[in-house]
Amino acid sequence: MLSMAPSSPCHVVQAAVAADEEKFVFETWNKQKVDAFKGSFAVPENRKIAGSRTIAIKYVRLPATGKNGGPPIVYLSGGPGSSGIAAINYRYAMFMAMRQHGDVIALDQRGTGASNIVPICHSKQRIPIAREVSDRKFVEYHQEALKECLVFWAENGVDLAGYNTVQSAQDLDALRRHLGAEKIVLWGTSYGSHLALAALKEMDDRIARVVVSSVEGLDQTIKLPARTDEYLGRLQAAIDSQPVAKTAYPDIKALMLRVHSKLDRNPIALKLKSKDGSKVDYLLQRHDLQMIAGGLIADPKSAAQLLSIYRALDQGVEPMLERIPSRLLPDHLIDPGAPISFEGMPVAMDLASGMTMARRSKVFEQSRTAVLGDYLDFTINYDGMAPKLDLGDAFRVNPTSKVPVLVLSGTLDGRTDIKSQSEAVSKLGNVTKLTITNAGHNLFDESSSEMRETIDRFMEGKAVHDATITIALPDMAPKAL
């Protein structure tokens, strides 16, 4: 168990094995190995229902390597829906670096990874792939699919009302108790920051400090389309710093709108590969490209891929969409013609976090003229479909807290706008902001030594101040697709 002094994290004694933990060797996808412990703890599926079934929340604990152990550091993955345990594979260096400050817990939140007992729902709805589908019909297919899935989960004994950010925040307190810790440190990104902010409202006095990147506020599940247009302006300014890229992309907004208009007039017939390896005819439409853009604008490197696609289409060249990582593509392009399917946790979490009526009005108004319309966060089209899941506006109020919080933001983050990130933490009383020029959404994938040093100082309780650092901008010139 953990023995903690109440003052500095540096006085904490190293953790012993918690209950139900098993020692093993974690091996990453590229064969790196590290000694670790796997563990789990039981929680109610829905704490608001007496007699709710019990579910297991699982994690991997990487023991601290520093001389002065601190409180357990809990990694909160994004999505929602991503596995914290799987993140060790692609953020290995960051996990290893954080261990010098305490045990690092890679947590699979309820409904994700090893903690997921919610079955995938395969609806009866299929989007026609070889003929035009209007925006209205495209939305209707997905809405009908969700209606089917809400029934499916209920019939399979899933209490979807238990899969929300408040319940996940309460899971963090249960994890703290399971570890025998007085306090924990939260380290999260994207949706993980959303969960961290909710935890500050639920268990403020049991959190030692928070490190978050690419912050998503409690009323920011659905992004403001106008903010995405502002991001495109910053991306243009970055492109203009590279002569070759500037020549190729003198006006990216005009390029994108021009291609959208072309696709509205004449959708492009493509051959796409389905999951079984066969080639199928697919008619690429404007809404397909807007959804692709919603994934690829996350980081500068993927944004460069996206602009290459637009440039190819503008020049009448067929882009090779199969070269785009599937994790960045909408589901209906990963396996064209397959039934519309949903994983329970991501859709439930987004429906529960929802948005205030004031934000809803802004989103719909801005989407009429925004470059990506309302396709950046397609969940907006499920608004009001499951009112019993909604956490309400009280949840969406920004947290207040004096817990030390370090916020890392990239100027070229196309998913969580930098202005919105500042708004999300505006009521916190002990915030330090590190702005990283030219960085995108996946900040913890960057190898900036200055960023790591700032995190180290913060974790050690040393003074840190608002600052801006700059990393190299990737080559934004067109690539063959």
Summary of the structure (lengths in Angstrom):
residues: 481
radius of gyration: 22.4
end to end distance: 53.7
largest distance: 67.4
contacts: 1635
relative contact order: 0.14
helix: 41%
strand: 18%
